Amino acid sequence: MPEGDTVFLTCHRLHEALAGEPLVRGELRHPRWATTSLAGRTVTEVSPVGKHLLTRFDDDTTLHSHLRMDGAWHLYRPDSRWKRPAHQARAVLGTAARVAVGFALHDLEIVPTSQESRLIGHLGPDLLDPSWNDDLHREARRRLSEDPQRAIGDALLDQRILAGVGNLYRTEVCFLLRRSPWTPVAEIDADRAVTLAGDLLRRNAWHPEQSTTTMPGVAHWVYGRRICARCGGRVRRDSQGPRHGTPTEYDRVTYFCPRCQP
């Protein structure tokens, strides 16, 4: 599932391509919205909230989408061939100059902009919120510490606590904390965990490459690796976490170094 920084960059690119120009094409290929046309509306903003994408229009409505595991938004010129099959397209938003195609989108909804909270109100503080401040940091820390016996690796994935952290960053934050993903939250420095998660997401928000180390040629400490980038020991992998957040979120593989993360 894409991390919050991937969604952030996707929204930025969609905003640059679509905002301010009327749509000449606005199709929603979803049973619930198949008869709804967005043509003629103007995109005012494309904004991320955690892993949710909000495309706002000048008639005070919002198109909400979520990428889940396999979704993606692509940008094309009007006469360009799409890189994924047309039957996977769930939304097509086109201006005179650009076409945005949402493939395999999930949770596609249209709501009045004033009612966006129905879809995202359950989320915790968004680590990439441009207005991030000490109050949001304290709220994130409070939510993370609320269940002291919960495993830190599971808690970091819960979007009701921190919006935007995915499997990659939960794995690397646990590594940087020098703790196993199964360590109870009570034994973790919650303040540092929030700081690390936010720092990593912000570091990667403006480019597609995701790096959690400062070593040239080494993108991650343990995520997706067989050998730990710090100690050279063998990285272990296991699944972790009950379903939470939405019915489609399942256990995911976490990576850890038994030497560096006791």
C-alpha positions as CSV (number, residue, x, y, z in Angstrom):
1,M,0.0,0.0,0.0
2,P,1.4,3.4,-0.9
3,E,2.8,5.5,2.0
4,G,1.6,8.9,2.8
5,D,4.5,10.6,1.0
6,T,3.5,8.8,-2.3
7,V,-0.1,10.1,-1.9
8,F,1.2,13.6,-1.1
9,L,3.3,13.7,-4.3
10,T,0.5,12.2,-6.4
11,C,-1.9,15.0,-5.1
12,H,0.7,17.7,-5.9
13,R,1.1,16.4,-9.5
14,L,-2.7,16.1,-10.0
15,H,-3.2,19.6,-8.6
16,E,-0.5,21.1,-10.9
17,A,-2.1,19.3,-13.9
18,L,-5.8,19.9,-13.3
19,A,-6.4,22.9,-11.0
20,G,-7.9,26.0,-12.5
21,E,-9.1,24.6,-15.8
22,P,-12.6,23.3,-16.6
23,L,-13.0,19.6,-17.1
24,V,-13.8,18.6,-20.7
25,R,-14.0,15.0,-19.5
26,G,-15.2,13.8,-16.1
27,E,-16.1,10.1,-16.0
28,L,-16.6,7.9,-13.0
29,R,-16.6,4.2,-13.9
30,H,-18.1,3.0,-10.8
31,P,-21.6,1.4,-10.4
32,R,-22.7,3.9,-7.9
33,W,-21.5,6.9,-9.8
34,A,-21.7,5.7,-13.4
35,T,-24.4,8.3,-14.3
36,T,-22.5,11.2,-12.7
37,S,-20.6,13.5,-15.0
38,L,-17.9,15.9,-13.7
39,A,-17.4,17.6,-17.1
40,G,-17.8,21.3,-16.8
41,R,-16.6,21.5,-13.2
42,T,-13.3,23.1,-12.3
43,V,-10.8,21.5,-10.0
44,T,-9.9,23.9,-7.3
45,E,-7.6,21.7,-5.3
46,V,-6.2,18.2,-5.0
47,S,-5.3,17.6,-1.4
48,P,-3.9,14.6,0.6
49,V,-5.0,13.6,4.1
50,G,-2.9,10.7,5.2
51,K,-3.5,8.1,2.4
52,H,-6.7,9.7,1.2
53,L,-7.0,11.9,-1.9
54,L,-9.5,14.7,-2.0
55,T,-10.2,16.3,-5.4
56,R,-12.3,19.5,-4.7
57,F,-14.4,21.2,-7.3
58,D,-15.8,24.7,-7.7
59,D,-19.3,23.6,-7.0
60,D,-18.3,22.7,-3.4
61,T,-18.2,19.0,-4.0
62,T,-15.3,16.6,-3.4
63,L,-14.2,13.4,-5.1
64,H,-12.6,11.1,-2.5
65,S,-10.4,8.2,-3.5
66,H,-8.0,5.8,-1.9
67,L,-5.3,3.8,-3.6
68,R,-5.2,0.8,-1.3
69,M,-2.8,-1.9,-2.5
70,D,-3.2,-1.6,-6.3
71,G,-4.6,1.8,-7.1
72,A,-2.8,4.6,-8.9
73,W,-3.4,8.0,-10.6
74,H,-1.6,8.5,-13.9
75,L,-1.3,11.7,-15.9
76,Y,-1.4,11.7,-19.8
77,R,-1.6,14.0,-22.7
78,P,-5.1,13.8,-24.3
79,D,-3.8,11.7,-27.3
80,S,-1.4,9.5,-25.3
81,R,-1.9,5.7,-24.8
82,W,-2.6,4.6,-21.2
83,K,-0.1,2.4,-19.5
84,R,-2.8,0.2,-17.8
85,P,-5.9,-1.5,-19.3
86,A,-8.9,0.7,-19.8
87,H,-11.1,-1.7,-17.8
88,Q,-9.1,-0.8,-14.7
89,A,-9.9,2.9,-15.0
90,R,-12.3,4.1,-12.3
91,A,-12.1,7.8,-12.9
92,V,-11.1,9.9,-15.9
93,L,-10.6,13.7,-15.3
94,G,-9.5,15.6,-18.4
95,T,-8.8,19.3,-19.2
96,A,-7.9,20.5,-22.6
97,A,-4.2,19.8,-21.9
98,R,-4.0,16.9,-19.5
99,V,-5.9,13.7,-18.6
100,A,-5.8,12.2,-15.1
101,V,-6.8,8.5,-15.0
102,G,-7.4,6.8,-11.7
103,F,-6.8,3.0,-12.0
104,A,-8.2,0.4,-9.5
105,L,-9.3,3.2,-7.1
106,H,-11.1,2.1,-3.9
107,D,-13.7,3.9,-1.7
108,L,-14.6,6.2,-4.6
109,E,-17.1,8.8,-3.2
110,I,-18.6,12.2,-4.1
111,V,-19.6,14.3,-1.1
112,P,-20.3,17.9,-0.4
113,T,-16.9,19.5,0.6
114,S,-18.4,20.5,3.9
115,Q,-19.0,16.8,4.7
116,E,-15.5,15.5,4.0
117,S,-15.2,14.6,7.7
118,R,-17.6,11.7,7.1
119,L,-14.8,10.0,5.2
120,I,-11.6,11.2,6.9
121,G,-12.8,12.3,10.4
122,H,-11.6,9.1,12.0
123,L,-7.9,9.7,11.0
124,G,-5.2,10.7,13.4
125,P,-3.0,13.7,12.8
126,D,-1.6,13.8,9.3
127,L,2.2,13.8,9.5
128,L,2.5,15.7,6.2
129,D,-0.1,18.3,7.2
130,P,1.5,21.7,6.1
131,S,0.2,23.2,9.3
132,W,1.9,20.6,11.5
133,N,2.7,22.1,14.9
134,D,3.4,21.2,18.5
135,D,-0.3,20.7,19.2
136,L,-0.6,18.1,16.4
137,H,2.6,16.4,17.6
138,R,1.3,16.2,21.2
139,E,-2.0,14.8,19.9
140,A,-0.2,12.1,17.8
141,R,1.9,11.2,20.8
142,R,-1.2,10.9,23.0
143,R,-2.9,8.6,20.5
144,L,0.2,6.5,20.1
145,S,0.5,6.1,23.9
146,E,-3.2,5.4,24.5
147,D,-2.9,1.6,24.4
148,P,0.4,0.9,26.2
149,Q,0.3,-2.8,25.7
150,R,-0.2,-2.7,22.0
151,A,2.8,-3.6,19.8
152,I,4.5,-0.6,18.4
153,G,4.6,-2.1,14.9
154,D,0.9,-2.5,14.9
155,A,0.2,0.9,16.4
156,L,2.2,2.7,13.8
157,L,0.1,1.3,11.0
158,D,-3.2,2.4,12.6
159,Q,-4.3,5.4,10.6
160,R,-6.5,6.5,13.5
161,I,-3.3,7.2,15.4
162,L,-1.0,8.6,12.8
163,A,-2.2,9.3,9.2
164,G,0.3,8.5,6.5
165,V,2.5,5.7,7.9
166,G,2.6,2.6,5.8
167,N,4.5,-0.7,6.1
168,L,7.8,0.7,4.9
169,Y,8.0,3.5,7.4
170,R,6.6,1.4,10.3
171,T,9.4,-1.1,9.6
172,E,12.1,1.6,9.4
173,V,10.9,3.6,12.4
174,C,11.0,0.5,14.6
175,F,14.6,-0.1,13.4
176,L,15.6,3.5,14.2
177,L,14.0,3.1,17.6
178,R,16.2,0.0,18.0
179,R,13.2,-2.0,19.1
180,S,11.4,-5.1,17.8
181,P,8.0,-4.3,16.1
182,W,6.4,-6.4,18.9
183,T,7.7,-4.2,21.7
184,P,4.8,-2.8,23.8
185,V,4.2,0.9,23.2
186,A,4.8,1.5,26.9
187,E,8.5,0.6,26.4
188,I,8.9,3.0,23.5
189,D,9.8,6.7,23.4
190,A,6.5,7.8,21.8
191,D,7.7,11.3,21.3
192,R,10.7,10.1,19.3
193,A,8.5,7.6,17.3
194,V,6.3,10.4,16.1
195,T,9.3,12.6,15.3
196,L,11.0,9.9,13.3
197,A,7.9,9.0,11.3
198,G,7.3,12.6,10.4
199,D,10.9,13.3,9.5
200,L,11.1,10.3,7.2
201,L,7.8,11.1,5.4
202,R,8.8,14.8,4.9
203,R,12.3,13.8,3.7
204,N,10.7,11.8,0.8
205,A,7.6,13.8,0.1
206,W,8.8,15.7,-2.9
207,H,10.4,12.8,-4.9
208,P,9.3,9.2,-5.8
209,E,12.4,7.6,-4.3
210,Q,12.0,6.6,-0.7
211,S,15.2,6.5,1.4
212,T,15.4,6.1,5.2
213,T,19.2,6.1,5.5
214,T,21.9,8.6,4.7
215,M,24.2,6.1,3.1
216,P,24.7,6.4,-0.7
217,G,23.2,3.5,-2.6
218,V,21.4,2.1,0.5
219,A,17.8,3.0,0.5
220,H,16.6,1.2,3.7
221,W,18.0,-0.3,6.8
222,V,16.0,-3.5,6.9
223,Y,12.9,-3.1,4.8
224,G,12.9,-5.5,1.9
225,R,16.5,-6.5,2.7
226,R,18.1,-9.8,3.6
227,I,21.1,-8.3,5.4
228,C,20.9,-5.5,7.9
229,A,22.5,-2.3,6.5
230,R,23.9,-1.4,10.0
231,C,25.3,-4.6,11.5
232,G,25.4,-7.1,8.5
233,G,23.3,-9.6,10.4
234,R,20.4,-11.5,8.7
235,V,17.1,-9.7,8.6
236,R,14.1,-11.6,9.7
237,R,10.6,-11.1,8.3
238,D,7.2,-12.0,9.7
239,S,3.6,-10.8,9.5
240,Q,2.2,-8.6,12.2
241,G,-1.0,-6.9,13.2
242,P,-4.8,-7.6,13.3
243,R,-7.0,-5.9,10.7
244,H,-7.8,-2.4,11.6
245,G,-8.9,0.8,10.0
246,T,-10.8,-0.7,7.0
247,P,-11.9,-4.3,6.1
248,T,-9.3,-4.4,3.3
249,E,-6.2,-3.8,5.6
250,Y,-4.6,-7.2,6.4
251,D,-1.5,-8.3,8.2
252,R,1.6,-7.2,6.4
253,V,5.2,-8.4,6.4
254,T,7.5,-6.6,8.7
255,Y,11.3,-6.8,8.6
256,F,13.6,-6.5,11.6
257,C,17.1,-7.2,12.7
258,P,17.3,-9.3,15.8
259,R,20.7,-7.9,16.7
260,C,19.8,-4.2,16.3
261,Q,16.2,-4.5,17.5
262,P,16.2,-6.6,20.7
